Amino acid sequence: MFYTSTRDSSVRIFSAEAILRGISAEGGLFVPESVPKLSLAELKDLCQKDYIGRAKAVLSGYLSDFTPEEIACCIEGAYGTGKFSDPSVAPVVPLGGGLSMLELWKGPTCAFKDMALQLLPRLMTTALKKMGSNQETVILVATSGDTGKAALEGFRDVPGVRILVFYPNKGVSPMQRLQMVTQEGANVGVCAVEGNFDDAQTGVKAIFTDPRIAETLAERGMCFSSANSINWGRLAPQIVYYVSAYCDLVNRRALSLGEGLNFVVPTGNFGNILAACYAKEMGLPIHKLICASNANRVLTEFIQTGLYDCRREFYTTISPSMDILISSNLERLLYLMSGRDTEQICTWMRELQQSGSYQVSPDLLKKIQSLFAAGCCDDAQTKQTIAKVFREKHYLCDPHTAVGLRVYEDYRAATGDGTPTVVVSTASPFKFGASVLEALQEEKGKRKKEREEDEFNLLEEFSALTGAPCPPQLTGLRGKPIRFAEICTRDTMEQAVFRLLGTG
Ligand SMILES: *Cc1c(COP(=O)(O)O)cnc(C)c1O
């Protein structure tokens, strides 16, 4: 299996190189030249396997340049005993009425990024060995919260790799900051950046593309790589849990083999839902993919009208991991659905960069709408949903997941589509405890109170109110020493990189 670029069909590389390079030289994203097929008979076999067995079967089709032993070693390291707090790794929880939740937050950082970021470092080090490289890899990450911590956990103490994370000083929640600044591991570094996420991201990009810095690193036997969600090595692991959820429902007789299933996905950068689209291309019987957005509704409009327009106000919401106006992975969907029309994609991406928008043809829009539906909701609706689902089903969900549930409710009312449906649950409610608690208390008519208490009192309050136990991944942070208190500015990020690497 070869990989090519969404913007240049002459690119032809193995998956190991695609995973190490992250992005193609002309700016396109790496995509498999063809999609491995999964027959119903093979799907039936997968029903008999556990998560690790399903992951091996699905990923071996995409990573054909890796040996079966290499794939097994990476997957067992990522999802083996003790890594995820639930033995099934990605449990499916029924809520009744043909609706289930796929809980992707049982990993070390309580958000779905762990599903990919536990595996990516192992794929990268294996790829480095295969390519015969003996350089030390420096992973640079700019994060708005969840990715940074998941990447730190995934890459910590991985031989041959260093990881540096920059987060906006005022742009992450107190719990997210604590998760990062107490990070253990001999190869990790964390630094706050004055400003917002864009400042951190722009700074990281500038360092990535500065040939002078690359040269200095090379002299020290190091090179940069990236762990952000456009890396194919983050996308491929996400295909597995869609297949796995389908198998779980068949085993539970909630679905018969071959019957259609809907997935609702709380979406930001379009990575998670794109993995579902690949699962469908493989042959998984998916009826509809429902793309759920918060007040940043650029994807809802695109899927409903074919116009992608990011010239709009940016909203900061209680589902911050979905506060995105440029969904990078949409480019891979355009590639799949336009019949691999790289020239057309170059045109759209140029228009997006120059004027902030592009419009796809009616034919392409029809094709997209045959698989995708879309909807959005605001913070008030998100909070109402958290309270309502807890009241009616005694199920606690985080704000991102609540957006998915709300959009599904609207979709079902509008279409009458009674197909069995799975809502993808992307974070533990405890990770966003303050917003969830507020939603539950507001419903009880309590006034919003100013919070003086620290994060841990809040977790306990939340646990007492709901009867749900606090995840040890979060309570275990209490009293941990702060290792990284440094703050830099965009202009001093370069010095921070070398200082954290111990070579400044
Ligand atoms: C990253 C994230 C999302 C958005 O996922 P995409 O792959 O970017 O669409 C949704 N919810 C949570 C909790 C996340 O961390």
The ligand as an ORCA input file, in Angstrom:
! r2SCAN-3c Opt
* xyz 0 1
  C     -10.110     17.058     19.672
  C     -11.470     16.920     20.284
  C     -12.651     16.962     19.493
  C     -12.625     17.250     18.001
  O     -12.093     16.184     17.258
  P     -11.616     16.413     15.733
  O     -10.940     15.158     15.348
  O     -10.671     17.591     15.798
  O     -12.821     16.712     14.922
  C     -13.869     16.776     20.124
  N     -13.947     16.577     21.469
  C     -12.841     16.535     22.254
  C     -12.997     16.329     23.725
  C     -11.561     16.698     21.695
  O     -10.476     16.669     22.498
*
